[in-house]
Amino acid sequence: MQIKLSDKLFNLSTPAVVGIINVTPDSFFAGSRHKTVANILHSVEKIIADGGKIVDLGGYSTRPLAKDVSAEEEISRLSFALEVILREFPDVLISVDTFRANVARYVVKNYKVAIINDIGGGTLDSEMFGTIAELKTAYILMHTRGVPATMSQLAQYENVTAEVIGCLEKSLRQLHKLGVNDVIVDPGFGFAKTLEQNYQLLKDLSCFSVLDAPILAGISRKSMIYNLLETTPENALNGTTAANMLALLGGASILRVHDVKEAVEAVKIFEMWKSK
């Protein structure tokens, strides 16, 4: 499976690992927050050295009850980080995590951004799909309901797997009609899903192959892990590795993580197991 990133084909026959960098003061995992030039550069260098293929950069925390941030502030945070990163690592593949079409347009027009990672899946900004078509950039389509402040109240499903797939399928059709073909799908673990529903989606991840698109699993250190294990995000690395391996077995082509080295090792073990 291949996807076009920055005018080059990116091979996903071996699952890729995406490293997270948040230029926010309040992301749920403190270890992903980066504000200084030295800290940002060290983090990117480590992601690359540990085998990460893409850097995912976020300027707006989407954890429940996070403070709202204006588009101007989000652009300012992202621009600061992008200038720092691309000056030192001009060839790194960058994904920008935003649900706002105007933010997506700004970062793609002004910086070398390969992917827009939209936690709203087009539901939080009606202009997003048209903007992605205009920009001709790759797009991560994630499933959610409501906004971060309300999503925990919207986890009512008759069949969570079927409904999430159906929603993503409908959005994929809209994107394809607009000429957007380089789409990665994300079931949206932790977004408008209960703990049990998250694990049902993880168990059924292979069903998402019907969408004929690469599958991204964003499970790293989330509440579905630390609440189950009665611990904290800081102590959820072992649980994250276990969940990432289940995602790989279910057909995930991309792992979005805070801990790149451990995820890359999981991929290596998975690939060896698969080859036998």
RAHUZI-V792479 format. One record per residue. D_FIRST is the distance of its C-alpha to the first C-alpha in whole Angstrom. Layout:
D_FIRST, D_FIRST
This chain:
0, 4, 7, 11, 13, 17, 16, 14, 10, 9, 6, 5, 6, 9, 10, 12, 15, 17, 21, 23, 26, 28, 31, 33, 36, 35, 32, 32, 31, 34, 32, 29, 32, 33, 35, 37, 35, 36, 34, 31, 31, 31, 28, 26, 27, 27, 23, 22, 24, 23, 19, 18, 16, 17, 20, 21, 24, 26, 30, 31, 31, 30, 31, 34, 37, 36, 38, 37, 36, 37, 34, 37, 37, 33, 32, 35, 33, 30, 31, 33, 30, 28, 31, 32, 28, 27, 31, 30, 26, 25, 22, 21, 18, 20, 19, 22, 23, 25, 26, 28, 27, 30, 29, 25, 27, 29, 27, 24, 27, 29, 27, 23, 21, 17, 17, 19, 19, 21, 23, 25, 22, 24, 27, 29, 29, 29, 28, 25, 23, 25, 25, 21, 21, 24, 22, 19, 17, 14, 16, 15, 17, 19, 22, 25, 29, 32, 32, 32, 36, 35, 32, 34, 36, 33, 32, 33, 31, 32, 28, 26, 23, 24, 25, 22, 20, 22, 22, 19, 18, 22, 20, 17, 19, 21, 19, 17, 21, 22, 19, 17, 13, 11, 12, 11, 13, 16, 19, 21, 23, 26, 27, 29, 28, 31, 30, 30, 28, 25, 26, 25, 22, 21, 22, 20, 17, 15, 17, 15, 12, 14, 13, 10, 8, 7, 11, 13, 16, 19, 22, 23, 27, 27, 30, 29, 29, 32, 34, 33, 34, 37, 37, 35, 32, 34, 34, 31, 28, 29, 28, 25, 24, 24, 23, 19, 19, 20, 17, 15, 16, 15, 12, 11, 9, 11, 15, 18, 21, 24, 24, 22, 23, 23, 20, 19, 21, 20, 16, 18, 20, 17, 15, 19, 19, 16, 17, 20
